[in-house]
Structures are given as structure tokens and as C-alpha cells.
Amino acid sequence: MRAAALELAIISAKMPKVSLAIRDWRKFFLDLNSRLRRFDWVCVVLPSFLGLLALLSAFGKVQAGCALFGQLSLMTTVIWRSSTRTGGSVLPACLNVARGVVGNLVFAVGQQMVADLVRGAFIAIALSSGSLESTWFGAAIAMLGEALVFLLHAVCAYGAICLSEWMDHKFVSHAHWAGACGDSLLWGAIHRHYLHHYRAHHRHCLEPSTREKLKNSCLADQSDLLVESVKKEVEENCEQKYRYVLAKTSHGFTVKGFTPRAHKTLMMLLQTTGTCMIVSLGSGSWCAALLLALSPMCPLYMQINHDKFHSSRDARQEWADKAEHASALERAFWTSDEIDRVAVEHELHHHGKRGRFFGTLPYYRFFVYPIWQTW
């Protein structure tokens, strides 16, 4: 080994370009090794597993059935543990589990059944149009039916993500039992969500001086919103190896970087969106599955701009007037009456009715209330 190392050193000395290349590769591998050691592998286990379950369901109905069982089992466990940890009796926890499982299945299967009925009805009309001696009419009817089915899948995808975001906030971000699961291979991801949302974000929102700053949060840099003493308190109560979570989310006021955003997106598969995607792929409805796969971009966008929910209406209007980088649609969205309503409810979530108003997506209440009898 020593002779080989000496020979390599001699060759490297004689060949400067080779020596430089060797040093560059060595530096690259050392840097890669350092990054891999620092990466939080525990927090990606659950999101990756949920993604694999959704992928498995595309290979057949049997695989989809197995994936559905796994996804519902994980969701049921999270709902149960979060419901019983809040100090309530067993009966409300059982009702929550029943609402979650039955509501998800009815929503997912019902979507496919209604879509098949609509498609079948329009195909029947198109076939019967032969008596009119017009194939164009029949084709137009069939295309209209497919357009209505697409619209149905789009509405259901939005409804599913509204339910998923609400459930994620209630049962994951407020999962008090996950506070001690930092090193858990399965629940480490939920621990990270609970850490930046409940222990950091909620703590900052309860600080009177921070609350005053937040009224103009969309007009200031997010790093200026946090009171230094509260920020220091939150970080001291957090283990050193988890403080990167606070940095990547600005203590729960946004989401920064590719990995945290991918993590946030995949965690939606733990709830209704995951159930609907597995059922859609298992039944061969690729259009519905694609819309469901894209739908987590909605709560991700709301989380990135979460500080605006703590701003006053006047501050959001002033932001819209000055935001040259924002499109007209985005400016209209953040100054709409529905966002004002959601922002008021979000303030009540923090400072009034803490057991309610877990959603931030527009009109989420119309999808959440039928299943959960609250929003």
C-alpha cells in the first residue's frame, strides 16, 4: 500500500494536471461526504414511504389495495394519537378516526363513481346520436362529457387538498405526542412539523410585540418579524441538531429550499390526497391522479406566503399596490374578500378558538364541514 501511494505521489508530481484533478475529486468527495453526514435522513423516511405507496398503486389493483391499507393505517395512527393526546375521552378520538377513514374512502371512491356515471351518460348520448346522421354531433357530445369529467376531477382534487391541509394542520402540526419522536424513524417527519409550527410559530404569535409587527408582515423582511428574545428562547428549547428546521422555515412563517418544500408536498399524501391518488391510480384514472399530484402546490404556496395571513387588510392592500413582481391575479388573490375571511379565522385560531380554523385555502370550509362538522 505504501509503495502504491508513493508511486501515485511520484506520478502526480510529474503530471500537474493529473494531480490537480485528483485534488479536485478528493475535495468533491469529502464535501459530498460532509453533506451526507449533515443531512437529516430520518425526516425523509415517512414522506418517501408515502410517495412509494402512491407509486406502487400504479402497478395494479392488488398493489393499490395494499398501498391503500398502508396509507390509511398510517393516517389512522396519526389521527388517533393526536386525538387522544389532547386530553379528550376515547369516544371523540374514535369518531375522528371514523370520520378520517370513512370520509376519505367515500370522497375517493365517490369521485370515481360519479366520473364514470358522467362519462357513461355522455357516451350513451353520443352513440344514440347516430340516428341524427351526424357523427360530429356525437363526437362533440363525447368531448363535452370528458370536459365535465375533467372539471369534476379538478374540483375533487382541490377538495381533497383542502381536507388534507386541514387534517395536516390539526393532526400533524399540532401533534403534541410527536415532541418526543425526534429520533423516530417513522414519526421523525411529524416531529419536524410540530417543532417549527407549534413550538416556534405559535410561540411567536402569542408574543404581543411580535403580534404588532405581524400586522405589517407582508411589507417587511421575514427575518425582521421575530422578537430576538423570543427567537432565542425558542432556539434554546430546541436541540442543536433540529435548529436547521427553524432556519429553513423562519420559525414557521415560510418554507425555504427544495428539500423542505418537497417534504411539505409529500406529507399531503398522508391525508385525503394520498387516499384519492391511490384509488385513482388503482382504477386507471391518470387524469385525476395527475391533478391530485399537482394539488399540494396550493398549500405549499400558502405556507411560503404564510406571513400574509397575519397582516392586516390594509397592509395586504399596500403590498398589492407596491408589488411590481406579482401578477395581477396574485395581487387580486391576496386582497380578495375570501382571503380576508380566512385571515380573520386564522387570527382566531391563534388567539381565540384554538381548536378550530385549521385551514388556509380559500373556501376550504365547504369541503371540510361535511366530513368533520367543523372547520
Summary of the structure (lengths in Angstrom):
residues: 375
radius of gyration: 25.4
end to end distance: 68.7
largest distance: 91.2
contacts: 1187
relative contact order: 0.12
helix: 81%
strand: 0%
